[in-house]
Amino acid sequence: MNFAFRLLGLICLVFAGFGETNNFVSTEYSKATLSSEVGSLRPDQEFRLLLSLKHREKWHSYWLNPGDSGMPTTANWSLPEGFSVISEEFPTPETIAAGPLVNFGYDTSVQILYTLKAPTNLNELNVVKARFDWLVCDDICIPESVDLSLTLTKGDGALQESLANQFQSAKQMIPHQKLESDFYIQNGILNLEIHSQKLADGPVYFFPLEPLWIEPSTPQEWKRFTEGLSGRIALVDQPPSVIEGVLRVGDRGYLIQGPISSSPESENKEVLGLGMALLLAFVGGIILNLMPCVLPILFLKAWSLARTQEMTQNAARKEGVLYSLGIVLSFLLIAGVLLILKTKGEELGWGFQLQVPGFVFFMAILMFVIGLNLIGWFELPVLMGEKNQELAQSDSPVASFMTGVLATFVATPCSGPFMAAAIGFALSQNAVAALLIFGFLGLGLASPYLLICWFPGLRSRLPKPGKWMENLRQLLGFPMFFTTAWLLWVLTLQTDDQTLLYSMFYLVFISFCLWWIHKADQKSRVYRFGLTVILLIACVFLALAIPGLKDREATKKADWQEFSETKIQEYLSQGKPVFVDVTASWCISCMVNERVVLDTESVQEIFLQNEVQLLKADWTKKDAVIARYLQSFGREGVPLYVLYRPDGTKEILPQILTEGIIRESLDSLK
């Protein structure tokens, strides 16, 4: 019996020795060692294993979040029955620069702790195996892997004194202390408030556990105050709802974790009361009448009123009220749709419908048809054309109401002064306040014609009808055609050239149909056939010409960089001013400012002289990042122009730009 026990003990020692020989592997670029904190195991005992990796000089491996590039070290365990892995603990990482990139990892060596638990029914011999994979990099990156194992016997579970210092050193490198932290987002920046009076000295850096929502290469701003630290980190994507990570202060790491709380009111937001918002909305609505899409509608309505002097005062007032009602109800409908979509998490603002290609196509057709009506190609009854005087003089509430609806539709691509602040305030309020503000915006749009209808004195001051009014009416058709061309251009940015081609063919088809209806009873069959051939030739010409036209247009774009809040912080850290243009191809004010001011040679020269970095945030298509950026300034629509000075201050420029405004703002940089 004694011999049997001795033989069993010898076998155990052999297996134990064999296990130890397999706990160390040397690869081409690293040396990997797996060690146990205990020499033997007790049932139900928790114990630690230590993976030590030593790399060639100047080579490094990676943390759980590798940063801009890389791959974390992983372990694939093969454990005896009943064993389990409770946790893995990585030491506090460091930043490793690789050209323009910054990685999170460990230079030269790293020690990772794993906590395991033994089962109640513990065997005499227990072989713990794992396959470890990691990426080691210098100028190049090499994936490496090893299979390591340890054989642990059943015993008293005592610590191995020879490894005590090694395990103690590894524990000290792992962050354990959790700091009280607050997180909130403001102007696309994650703000961190760390509350602790006992922090180490030295540089500060936050390593997020989840990757991809911050730019590791962007400098982080940290300030110390009496009760802790405050930090600002630029966001490149939506962060997780709960922030987790490691805060490195000097050579020590701390755990920080917490949900993102509601951000305080941004100091850049325009502070409005409901009364001021209503006033701005009303004035902004009045200004909408001067936009090139709306002005022809207002002119036609006023002209129709001037030509029907026989209309009674009550009939004129009714006409104005119904027209206004069509506008106000249409604005309320738009506001309702906006509010419903925002409750579903959509990031939307004024002009959101122009981010939908189908609506853009519909608007292009509508503008084109109105333009044809204005130049006399045919008569659209709802606009009270010359051949509809009887309808204009009759009681036609539907026509009056629908003209108001039409005026609202053609106004949607426009955004004028005062509107953005009012709409931004509206969409941050409750539904009643938001609907009230949009209602005042519609009332402002309707007010000029409503006043003309309501007060006979104003109606009597309208110019007398004559040939000049007919010429002006035809002239006003061309802004509608220009708007049609612009909408088709917006459509190409949202879709492709093929869609543009189909759209143009469709417009030609519509115009041909309208002409046919108007002229069919006046022309011969030969005339009709000849016109059809001419139209087909024109369609083929357009199909061949469009691709070349688009290529030429692409070469005319100004030298603007794509918007990124990370770029803003990067350039500011370099002491360079930044000008941000938040725009959209469906925003007329934006296009005018770019063509007349921003993209002109003289203004570009001003930017160049002051070393201003130009960033363009294109909101033509739905983009949640740009929507949040707009909201950080209290805006729900475009344009928005922001000048960032190297000292960190910002200036919001007016929505209508001039070269003088740009020059004056940049003079403050000197």
C-alpha positions as CSV (number, residue, x, y, z in Angstrom):
1,M,0.0,0.0,0.0
2,N,2.9,2.4,0.9
3,F,4.4,1.6,-2.5
4,A,1.2,2.5,-4.2
5,F,0.9,5.9,-2.5
6,R,4.6,6.6,-3.4
7,L,4.0,5.7,-7.0
8,L,0.9,7.9,-7.1
9,G,2.9,10.8,-5.6
10,L,5.7,10.2,-8.2
11,I,3.2,10.3,-11.0
12,C,1.8,13.6,-9.6
13,L,5.2,15.1,-9.5
14,V,5.9,14.0,-13.0
15,F,2.7,15.5,-14.2
16,A,3.3,18.7,-12.2
17,G,6.8,19.0,-13.6
18,F,5.4,18.4,-17.1
19,G,2.8,21.1,-16.5
20,E,5.4,23.6,-15.4
21,T,7.5,23.0,-18.5
22,N,4.4,24.0,-20.6
23,N,3.8,27.3,-18.8
24,F,6.5,29.2,-20.7
25,V,6.7,29.7,-24.5
26,S,9.1,32.0,-26.4
27,T,7.9,33.3,-29.8
28,E,9.8,35.3,-32.4
29,Y,8.8,38.6,-30.9
30,S,7.6,37.8,-27.3
31,K,8.1,35.6,-24.3
32,A,4.9,34.3,-22.6
33,T,4.7,32.9,-19.1
34,L,1.7,31.7,-17.2
35,S,2.1,31.5,-13.4
36,S,-0.2,30.5,-10.5
37,E,-0.5,32.5,-7.3
38,V,-1.0,29.3,-5.3
39,G,1.0,26.1,-5.2
40,S,-2.0,23.9,-4.7
41,L,-5.8,24.2,-4.6
42,R,-8.5,23.8,-2.0
43,P,-12.1,23.0,-3.0
44,D,-14.2,26.2,-3.9
45,Q,-11.0,28.3,-3.8
46,E,-10.6,31.4,-5.9
47,F,-7.1,31.8,-7.2
48,R,-5.2,34.0,-9.7
49,L,-3.2,33.2,-12.7
50,L,-0.8,35.7,-14.2
51,L,0.0,36.0,-17.9
52,S,3.3,37.8,-18.4
53,L,4.2,39.0,-21.9
54,K,7.6,40.5,-22.7
55,H,8.1,41.8,-26.2
56,R,11.2,42.8,-28.1
57,E,12.4,46.3,-27.3
58,K,10.1,49.0,-28.9
59,W,7.4,46.5,-29.7
60,H,4.0,46.7,-28.0
61,S,0.7,44.9,-27.6
62,Y,-2.8,46.3,-26.9
63,W,-5.4,46.9,-24.2
64,L,-9.1,45.8,-24.3
65,N,-9.9,48.9,-26.5
66,P,-6.8,49.1,-28.8
67,G,-7.5,52.7,-29.9
68,D,-7.1,53.7,-33.6
69,S,-5.8,50.3,-34.6
70,G,-4.7,47.0,-33.1
71,M,-6.2,43.9,-31.4
72,P,-6.6,43.1,-27.7
73,T,-5.0,40.1,-26.0
74,T,-7.5,37.3,-25.6
75,A,-7.6,34.0,-23.8
76,N,-9.5,30.9,-24.8
77,W,-9.6,28.6,-21.8
78,S,-9.8,24.8,-21.6
79,L,-10.6,24.0,-18.0
80,P,-11.2,20.9,-16.0
81,E,-14.8,20.2,-15.1
82,G,-16.3,22.5,-12.5
83,F,-13.6,25.3,-13.0
84,S,-14.7,28.8,-14.1
85,V,-13.1,32.1,-15.0
86,I,-14.4,34.9,-12.8
87,S,-12.6,37.9,-14.2
88,E,-9.7,39.2,-16.3
89,E,-7.9,42.3,-15.2
90,F,-5.7,44.4,-17.5
91,P,-3.2,47.0,-16.2
92,T,-3.7,50.7,-16.8
93,P,-2.9,51.2,-20.5
94,E,-0.8,54.0,-22.0
95,T,-1.0,55.9,-25.3
96,I,1.2,54.7,-28.1
97,A,1.7,57.1,-31.0
98,A,1.9,55.6,-34.5
99,G,2.2,58.5,-36.9
100,P,-1.2,60.3,-36.9
101,L,-2.8,57.4,-35.0
102,V,-2.8,56.8,-31.2
103,N,-3.2,53.3,-29.9
104,F,-4.0,52.1,-26.3
105,G,-1.7,49.4,-25.1
106,Y,1.6,48.4,-23.4
107,D,5.1,49.1,-24.5
108,T,7.7,46.2,-24.1
109,S,5.7,44.2,-21.5
110,V,2.3,43.6,-19.9
111,Q,1.0,41.4,-17.1
112,I,-2.7,40.3,-17.1
113,L,-4.4,38.8,-14.1
114,Y,-7.1,36.1,-14.4
115,T,-9.2,35.0,-11.4
116,L,-10.5,31.5,-11.5
117,K,-12.5,29.3,-9.1
118,A,-12.1,25.7,-8.3
119,P,-15.1,23.4,-7.9
120,T,-16.2,21.7,-4.7
121,N,-15.4,18.2,-6.1
122,L,-11.8,18.9,-6.8
123,N,-9.6,16.3,-8.4
124,E,-6.1,15.4,-7.2
125,L,-4.6,16.7,-10.5
126,N,-6.0,19.6,-12.4
127,V,-4.6,20.8,-15.7
128,V,-5.6,24.3,-16.6
129,K,-5.0,25.2,-20.3
130,A,-5.5,28.3,-22.4
131,R,-4.7,29.6,-25.8
132,F,-3.5,33.2,-25.7
133,D,-3.6,35.4,-28.8
134,W,-2.2,38.9,-29.1
135,L,-0.9,41.4,-31.7
136,V,2.6,42.7,-31.3
137,C,3.6,45.8,-33.4
138,D,6.4,48.1,-34.2
139,D,6.7,49.4,-37.8
140,I,4.7,46.2,-38.7
141,C,2.2,44.1,-36.8
142,I,2.6,40.4,-36.1
143,P,-0.3,38.3,-34.7
144,E,1.1,35.8,-32.2
145,S,-0.4,32.9,-30.2
146,V,0.7,30.3,-27.7
147,D,-0.8,27.4,-25.8
148,L,0.1,27.4,-22.1
149,S,-0.9,25.1,-19.3
150,L,-0.5,24.6,-15.5
151,T,-1.0,21.4,-13.5
152,L,-2.3,22.2,-10.0
153,T,-2.7,19.5,-7.3
154,K,-5.2,19.3,-4.5
155,G,-3.8,20.7,-1.3
156,D,-3.9,23.5,1.3
157,G,-4.2,26.4,-1.3
158,A,-1.3,28.3,0.2
159,L,0.3,31.2,-1.8
160,Q,3.7,30.6,-3.4
161,E,6.1,32.9,-1.6
162,S,8.5,32.9,-4.5
163,L,5.9,34.6,-6.7
164,A,4.4,37.0,-4.1
165,N,6.3,40.1,-5.3
166,Q,5.5,39.4,-8.9
167,F,1.8,39.1,-8.2
168,Q,1.8,42.1,-5.9
169,S,3.5,44.2,-8.6
170,A,0.9,43.1,-11.1
171,K,-2.0,44.0,-8.8
172,Q,-0.7,47.5,-8.2
173,M,-0.7,48.1,-12.0
174,I,-4.4,47.2,-12.3
175,P,-6.9,50.0,-11.6
176,H,-9.2,49.1,-8.7
177,Q,-10.3,52.4,-7.1
178,K,-13.5,53.7,-8.6
179,L,-14.0,57.5,-8.7
180,E,-17.3,59.3,-8.5
181,S,-17.9,60.8,-12.0
182,D,-20.5,62.8,-13.9
183,F,-20.8,62.8,-17.7
184,Y,-22.8,65.1,-20.0
185,I,-22.6,66.1,-23.7
186,Q,-22.4,69.8,-24.8
187,N,-21.8,71.0,-28.3
188,G,-20.6,67.6,-29.4
189,I,-18.1,67.4,-26.5
190,L,-18.2,64.8,-23.7
191,N,-17.7,66.7,-20.5
192,L,-16.4,64.7,-17.5
193,E,-16.4,65.8,-13.9
194,I,-14.2,63.7,-11.6
195,H,-14.9,64.2,-7.9
196,S,-11.8,63.2,-5.7
197,Q,-9.4,65.3,-3.7
198,K,-6.8,62.5,-3.6
199,L,-5.5,62.1,-7.1
200,A,-2.0,61.4,-8.3
201,D,0.0,64.0,-10.0
202,G,0.9,64.0,-13.7
203,P,-0.8,64.1,-17.1
204,V,-4.3,62.9,-17.4
205,Y,-5.9,60.7,-20.1
206,F,-9.2,58.8,-20.3
207,F,-9.3,55.4,-22.0
208,P,-12.9,54.4,-22.9
209,L,-13.7,50.7,-22.7
210,E,-16.0,50.9,-25.8
211,P,-14.1,51.8,-29.0
212,L,-15.0,54.2,-31.9
213,W,-16.9,57.0,-30.2
214,I,-13.9,59.2,-29.5
215,E,-10.8,60.0,-31.7
216,P,-7.8,58.7,-29.7
217,S,-5.4,61.1,-31.6
218,T,-7.4,64.2,-30.6
219,P,-5.9,65.9,-27.5
220,Q,-8.1,65.7,-24.4
221,E,-8.6,68.9,-22.3
222,W,-8.2,68.4,-18.5
223,K,-8.2,70.9,-15.7
224,R,-7.6,70.4,-12.0
225,F,-9.8,72.1,-9.4
226,T,-10.0,71.8,-5.6
227,E,-12.4,68.8,-5.6
228,G,-11.0,66.9,-8.6
229,L,-10.7,67.1,-12.4
230,S,-12.8,68.3,-15.3
231,G,-12.3,67.1,-18.8
232,R,-13.5,67.7,-22.3
233,I,-13.3,65.0,-25.1
234,A,-14.4,65.5,-28.7
235,L,-17.0,63.0,-29.9
236,V,-16.9,61.4,-33.3
237,D,-19.9,59.1,-32.8
238,Q,-22.8,58.6,-30.3
239,P,-21.3,57.3,-27.1
240,P,-22.8,54.4,-25.1
241,S,-25.5,55.4,-22.6
242,V,-23.2,54.3,-19.7
243,I,-19.6,55.5,-19.9
244,E,-17.0,53.0,-18.7
245,G,-13.2,53.3,-18.8
246,V,-9.9,53.9,-17.1
247,L,-8.6,57.3,-16.1
248,R,-4.9,57.5,-16.1
249,V,-3.4,60.2,-13.8
250,G,0.4,60.1,-13.9
251,D,1.4,56.5,-13.4
252,R,-1.8,55.4,-11.7
253,G,-5.1,54.2,-13.1
254,Y,-8.7,54.7,-11.8
255,L,-12.0,53.2,-12.8
256,I,-14.7,55.6,-13.8
257,Q,-18.3,54.6,-14.8
258,G,-21.6,56.4,-15.0
259,P,-24.6,57.3,-17.2
260,I,-24.7,60.3,-19.4
261,S,-26.9,62.9,-17.7
262,S,-28.9,65.7,-19.2
263,S,-26.5,68.4,-20.4
264,P,-26.8,71.9,-19.0
265,E,-28.0,74.6,-21.2
266,S,-25.3,75.5,-23.7
267,E,-23.9,79.0,-23.3
268,N,-24.1,79.2,-27.1
269,K,-27.8,78.7,-27.3
270,E,-29.9,81.6,-28.1
271,V,-32.0,82.3,-25.0
272,L,-35.6,83.0,-26.1
273,G,-38.8,83.4,-24.3
274,L,-42.1,82.3,-25.9
275,G,-43.0,85.9,-26.7
276,M,-39.7,86.6,-28.5
277,A,-39.9,83.3,-30.4
278,L,-43.4,84.2,-31.6
279,L,-42.2,87.6,-32.8
280,L,-39.2,86.1,-34.6
281,A,-41.4,83.5,-36.2
282,F,-43.9,86.1,-37.5
283,V,-41.2,88.4,-38.9
284,G,-39.4,85.4,-40.4
285,G,-42.7,84.4,-42.1
286,I,-43.1,87.9,-43.6
287,I,-39.6,87.7,-45.0
288,L,-40.4,84.4,-46.7
289,N,-42.7,86.3,-49.0
290,L,-39.5,87.8,-50.6
291,M,-38.1,84.4,-51.5
292,P,-37.9,83.7,-55.2
293,C,-40.3,80.7,-54.9
294,V,-43.0,82.5,-52.9
295,L,-42.9,86.0,-54.4
296,P,-44.5,84.9,-57.7
297,I,-47.4,83.3,-55.8
298,L,-48.0,86.5,-53.8
299,F,-47.7,88.6,-57.0
300,L,-50.4,86.5,-58.7
301,K,-52.7,86.7,-55.8
302,A,-52.3,90.5,-55.5
303,W,-52.6,90.9,-59.3
304,S,-55.8,88.8,-59.3
305,L,-57.2,91.0,-56.5
306,A,-56.3,94.2,-58.4
307,R,-58.0,93.0,-61.6
308,T,-61.3,92.2,-59.8
309,Q,-62.4,95.6,-58.6
310,E,-66.0,94.5,-58.6
311,M,-65.3,92.0,-55.8
312,T,-67.2,93.1,-52.6
313,Q,-65.3,93.9,-49.4
314,N,-66.7,90.8,-47.7
315,A,-65.7,88.6,-50.6
316,A,-62.1,90.1,-50.5
317,R,-61.9,89.5,-46.8
318,K,-63.1,86.0,-47.1
319,E,-60.5,85.4,-49.9
320,G,-57.7,86.6,-47.6
321,V,-58.9,84.6,-44.6
322,L,-59.1,81.4,-46.6
323,Y,-55.7,81.9,-48.2
324,S,-54.3,82.6,-44.7
325,L,-56.0,79.5,-43.3
326,G,-54.5,77.3,-46.0
327,I,-51.0,78.6,-45.0
328,V,-51.4,78.4,-41.2
329,L,-52.9,74.9,-41.3
330,S,-50.2,73.7,-43.6
331,F,-47.5,75.0,-41.2
332,L,-49.3,73.3,-38.3
333,L,-49.3,70.1,-40.3
334,I,-45.5,70.3,-40.9
335,A,-45.0,71.1,-37.2
336,G,-47.1,68.1,-36.2
337,V,-45.1,65.7,-38.5
338,L,-41.8,67.1,-37.1
339,L,-42.9,66.6,-33.5
340,I,-44.2,63.1,-34.1
341,L,-40.9,62.1,-35.9
342,K,-38.8,63.6,-33.2
343,T,-40.6,61.6,-30.5
344,K,-39.5,58.5,-32.5
345,G,-35.9,59.5,-32.1
346,E,-35.4,61.1,-35.6
347,E,-32.9,64.0,-35.8
348,L,-34.9,66.5,-37.9
349,G,-35.3,70.2,-38.4
350,W,-36.9,72.7,-40.8
351,G,-36.6,71.5,-44.4
352,F,-36.5,67.9,-43.3
353,Q,-38.8,66.8,-46.1
354,L,-36.2,67.9,-48.7
355,Q,-34.0,65.1,-47.4
356,V,-36.5,62.7,-49.0
357,P,-35.7,62.3,-52.8
358,G,-39.4,61.6,-53.6
359,F,-40.4,64.9,-52.1
360,V,-37.6,66.8,-53.9
361,F,-38.8,65.3,-57.2
362,F,-42.4,66.3,-56.4
363,M,-41.3,69.9,-55.6
364,A,-39.3,70.1,-58.9
365,I,-42.4,69.1,-60.9
366,L,-44.5,71.6,-58.9
367,M,-42.1,74.5,-59.5
368,F,-41.8,73.6,-63.2
369,V,-45.6,73.6,-63.6
370,I,-46.0,76.9,-61.8
371,G,-43.3,78.4,-64.0
372,L,-45.1,77.2,-67.2
373,N,-48.3,78.8,-65.8
374,L,-46.5,82.1,-65.2
375,I,-45.1,82.4,-68.7
376,G,-48.6,81.7,-70.1
377,W,-48.0,78.1,-71.3
378,F,-51.3,77.2,-69.7
379,E,-53.6,78.5,-66.9
380,L,-53.6,76.9,-63.4
381,P,-57.0,77.6,-61.9
382,V,-55.8,77.7,-58.3
383,L,-53.5,80.6,-59.2
384,M,-56.3,82.7,-60.7
385,G,-54.9,83.0,-64.1
386,E,-56.1,85.6,-66.6
387,K,-58.6,83.1,-68.1
388,N,-60.1,82.5,-64.7
389,Q,-61.5,85.9,-63.9
390,E,-65.0,84.4,-63.4
391,L,-63.6,82.0,-60.9
392,A,-61.7,84.8,-59.2
393,Q,-64.9,86.8,-58.9
394,S,-67.0,83.8,-57.8
395,D,-67.2,82.3,-54.3
396,S,-64.3,79.8,-54.6
397,P,-63.1,78.9,-51.1
398,V,-61.3,75.8,-52.3
399,A,-59.2,77.8,-54.7
400,S,-58.3,80.4,-52.1
401,F,-57.5,77.7,-49.5
402,M,-55.4,75.6,-51.9
403,T,-53.4,78.7,-53.0
404,G,-52.3,79.1,-49.3
405,V,-51.3,75.4,-49.2
406,L,-49.4,75.9,-52.4
407,A,-47.6,78.9,-51.0
408,T,-46.5,76.9,-48.0
409,F,-45.2,74.1,-50.1
410,V,-43.1,76.3,-52.3
411,A,-41.7,78.1,-49.1
412,T,-40.4,74.9,-47.5
413,P,-37.0,75.0,-49.3
414,C,-36.4,78.5,-47.9
415,S,-35.0,79.7,-44.5
416,G,-34.7,83.3,-43.8
417,P,-33.4,85.5,-41.0
418,F,-35.1,85.0,-37.6
419,M,-36.6,81.7,-38.6
420,A,-33.8,79.3,-37.4
421,A,-33.8,80.7,-33.8
422,A,-37.6,80.6,-33.6
423,I,-37.9,77.0,-35.0
424,G,-35.0,75.8,-32.8
425,F,-36.8,77.2,-29.8
426,A,-40.1,75.7,-30.9
427,L,-38.7,72.1,-31.3
428,S,-37.2,72.3,-27.8
429,Q,-40.6,73.2,-26.2
430,N,-43.8,71.3,-25.6
431,A,-46.2,70.5,-28.4
432,V,-48.6,73.4,-27.7
433,A,-45.7,76.0,-27.8
434,A,-44.2,74.5,-30.9
435,L,-47.5,74.5,-32.8
436,L,-48.1,78.1,-31.7
437,I,-44.7,79.2,-33.0
438,F,-45.2,77.4,-36.3
439,G,-48.7,79.0,-36.5
440,F,-47.2,82.4,-36.2
441,L,-44.6,81.6,-38.9
442,G,-47.5,80.8,-41.2
443,L,-49.4,83.9,-40.1
444,G,-46.4,86.0,-41.0
445,L,-46.2,84.4,-44.5
446,A,-50.0,85.1,-45.0
447,S,-50.0,88.6,-43.5
448,P,-49.2,90.8,-46.5
449,Y,-52.0,89.4,-48.7
450,L,-54.3,89.2,-45.7
451,L,-53.8,92.9,-45.0
452,I,-54.4,93.8,-48.7
453,C,-57.7,91.9,-48.7
454,W,-58.9,93.2,-45.3
455,F,-58.2,96.9,-45.8
456,P,-59.8,98.6,-48.8
457,G,-57.3,101.5,-48.6
458,L,-54.4,99.1,-49.2
459,R,-56.2,97.4,-52.1
460,S,-56.9,100.7,-53.8
461,R,-53.1,101.5,-53.7
462,L,-52.3,98.5,-55.8
463,P,-50.9,99.4,-59.3
464,K,-53.5,99.5,-62.1
465,P,-53.4,96.4,-64.3
466,G,-51.7,96.8,-67.6
467,K,-49.3,95.2,-70.1
468,W,-46.4,95.8,-67.7
469,M,-48.0,93.4,-65.2
470,E,-48.4,90.7,-67.8
471,N,-44.7,91.1,-68.7
472,L,-43.7,91.0,-65.0
473,R,-45.8,87.8,-64.5
474,Q,-44.0,86.1,-67.3
475,L,-40.6,87.3,-66.0
476,L,-41.4,85.8,-62.6
477,G,-41.7,82.3,-64.2
478,F,-38.0,82.1,-64.7
479,P,-37.1,82.1,-60.9
480,M,-39.4,79.0,-60.8
481,F,-37.4,77.4,-63.6
482,F,-34.2,78.2,-61.8
483,T,-35.6,76.6,-58.6
484,T,-36.6,73.5,-60.7
485,A,-33.0,73.2,-61.9
486,W,-31.7,73.6,-58.4
487,L,-34.0,70.9,-57.0
488,L,-32.9,68.5,-59.7
489,W,-29.3,69.2,-58.7
490,V,-30.3,68.4,-55.1
491,L,-31.8,65.2,-56.4
492,T,-28.6,64.1,-58.0
493,L,-26.7,64.6,-54.7
494,Q,-29.2,62.3,-53.0
495,T,-29.5,59.7,-55.8
496,D,-27.6,59.4,-59.1
497,D,-27.4,60.7,-62.6
498,Q,-29.9,58.2,-63.9
499,T,-32.6,59.7,-61.6
500,L,-31.8,63.2,-63.0
501,L,-32.2,61.9,-66.5
502,Y,-35.5,60.3,-65.8
503,S,-36.7,63.5,-64.0
504,M,-35.9,65.7,-66.9
505,F,-37.6,63.3,-69.4
506,Y,-40.6,63.5,-67.1
507,L,-40.6,67.3,-67.0
508,V,-40.5,67.3,-70.8
509,F,-43.3,64.9,-70.9
510,I,-45.4,67.1,-68.6
511,S,-44.7,70.2,-70.6
512,F,-45.6,68.4,-73.8
513,C,-48.9,67.2,-72.3
514,L,-49.8,70.7,-71.0
515,W,-49.0,72.2,-74.4
516,W,-51.0,69.5,-76.2
517,I,-54.1,70.3,-74.1
518,H,-53.7,74.0,-74.8
519,K,-52.9,73.8,-78.5
520,A,-54.4,70.5,-79.8
521,D,-57.5,72.1,-81.2
522,Q,-55.5,74.8,-83.1
523,K,-52.8,72.9,-85.0
524,S,-52.7,70.3,-87.7
525,R,-51.7,66.7,-87.4
526,V,-48.4,67.4,-89.2
527,Y,-47.6,70.1,-86.7
528,R,-48.2,67.7,-83.8
529,F,-46.0,65.0,-85.4
530,G,-43.2,67.5,-86.1
531,L,-43.2,68.8,-82.5
532,T,-43.0,65.2,-81.2
533,V,-39.9,64.5,-83.3
534,I,-38.3,67.7,-82.0
535,L,-39.0,66.8,-78.4
536,L,-37.5,63.3,-78.9
537,I,-34.3,64.8,-80.4
538,A,-34.1,67.2,-77.4
539,C,-34.4,64.2,-75.0
540,V,-31.5,62.4,-76.7
541,F,-29.4,65.5,-76.6
542,L,-30.1,65.9,-72.9
543,A,-29.2,62.3,-72.2
544,L,-25.8,62.8,-73.9
545,A,-25.1,66.2,-72.4
546,I,-25.9,65.7,-68.7
547,P,-22.8,63.5,-67.7
548,G,-20.4,66.1,-69.2
549,L,-22.2,68.9,-67.5
550,K,-22.0,67.2,-64.1
551,D,-18.2,66.6,-64.5
552,R,-17.6,70.3,-65.3
553,E,-19.7,71.3,-62.3
554,A,-17.7,69.0,-60.0
555,T,-14.5,70.9,-60.8
556,K,-15.9,74.2,-59.5
557,K,-16.3,73.2,-55.9
558,A,-14.4,75.3,-53.3
559,D,-11.6,73.8,-51.2
560,W,-13.7,72.8,-48.2
561,Q,-13.0,69.9,-45.8
562,E,-15.6,67.5,-44.6
563,F,-17.0,68.5,-41.2
564,S,-15.8,66.7,-38.1
565,E,-15.8,68.0,-34.5
566,T,-12.6,66.1,-34.1
567,K,-11.0,68.2,-36.8
568,I,-12.2,71.3,-35.0
569,Q,-10.4,70.4,-31.8
570,E,-7.3,69.2,-33.8
571,Y,-6.9,72.6,-35.6
572,L,-7.7,74.6,-32.4
573,S,-5.0,72.6,-30.6
574,Q,-2.6,73.7,-33.4
575,G,-3.6,77.4,-32.9
576,K,-5.6,77.6,-36.1
577,P,-9.0,79.3,-36.4
578,V,-11.8,77.2,-37.9
579,F,-14.9,78.3,-39.9
580,V,-17.8,75.8,-40.0
581,D,-20.5,76.1,-42.7
582,V,-23.5,74.0,-41.9
583,T,-25.4,73.8,-45.2
584,A,-27.7,71.8,-47.4
585,S,-28.2,71.7,-51.1
586,W,-31.9,72.2,-50.6
587,C,-31.3,75.4,-48.6
588,I,-31.6,78.4,-50.9
589,S,-30.0,80.9,-48.4
590,C,-27.1,78.5,-48.0
591,M,-26.5,78.3,-51.8
592,V,-26.8,82.1,-52.2
593,N,-24.3,82.7,-49.3
594,E,-21.8,80.2,-50.8
595,R,-22.0,81.5,-54.4
596,V,-22.2,85.2,-53.5
597,V,-19.8,85.3,-50.5
598,L,-18.1,82.2,-49.2
599,D,-16.8,80.7,-52.5
600,T,-15.8,84.0,-54.1
601,E,-12.1,84.6,-54.8
602,S,-11.9,87.6,-52.5
603,V,-13.4,85.8,-49.4
604,Q,-11.3,82.7,-50.0
605,E,-8.3,85.0,-50.0
606,I,-9.3,86.4,-46.7
607,F,-9.6,82.9,-45.2
608,L,-6.2,82.0,-46.7
609,Q,-4.5,85.1,-45.2
610,N,-5.8,84.3,-41.7
611,E,-5.0,80.6,-42.1
612,V,-8.7,79.7,-41.4
613,Q,-9.5,76.0,-41.8
614,L,-12.8,75.6,-43.7
615,L,-15.2,72.8,-42.7
616,K,-18.5,72.1,-44.4
617,A,-21.2,70.1,-42.7
618,D,-23.5,69.0,-45.5
619,W,-27.1,68.3,-44.2
620,T,-28.5,67.5,-47.6
621,K,-29.1,63.9,-46.5
622,K,-30.2,63.0,-43.0
623,D,-27.2,63.0,-40.6
624,A,-27.7,62.6,-36.9
625,V,-24.2,64.0,-36.0
626,I,-24.9,67.3,-37.9
627,A,-28.4,67.5,-36.4
628,R,-27.0,67.2,-32.9
629,Y,-24.4,69.9,-33.8
630,L,-27.2,72.2,-34.9
631,Q,-29.1,71.6,-31.7
632,S,-26.1,72.4,-29.6
633,F,-26.4,75.9,-30.9
634,G,-30.2,76.0,-30.4
635,R,-30.8,75.6,-34.2
636,E,-33.1,73.2,-36.0
637,G,-32.3,74.3,-39.5
638,V,-29.6,75.6,-41.8
639,P,-27.7,77.8,-42.5
640,L,-25.4,78.0,-39.5
641,Y,-22.0,79.7,-39.6
642,V,-19.6,79.4,-36.7
643,L,-16.2,80.9,-36.3
644,Y,-13.9,79.2,-33.8
645,R,-11.0,81.3,-32.5
646,P,-7.8,79.6,-31.3
647,D,-8.5,80.9,-27.8
648,G,-11.6,78.7,-27.6
649,T,-14.2,81.3,-28.1
650,K,-16.9,81.0,-30.8
651,E,-18.9,83.4,-32.8
652,I,-22.2,82.6,-34.6
653,L,-22.4,84.7,-37.8
654,P,-25.6,86.0,-39.3
655,Q,-27.6,83.8,-41.6
656,I,-27.2,86.3,-44.5
657,L,-23.5,86.8,-45.1
658,T,-21.6,89.6,-46.8
659,E,-17.9,90.0,-47.4
660,G,-17.8,92.8,-44.8
661,I,-19.2,90.5,-42.1
662,I,-16.6,87.9,-42.9
663,R,-13.8,90.4,-42.9
664,E,-15.0,92.0,-39.6
665,S,-15.1,88.7,-37.9
666,L,-11.7,87.6,-39.0
667,D,-10.2,91.0,-38.0
668,S,-10.8,90.0,-34.4
669,L,-8.3,87.2,-34.9
670,K,-5.4,89.7,-35.2
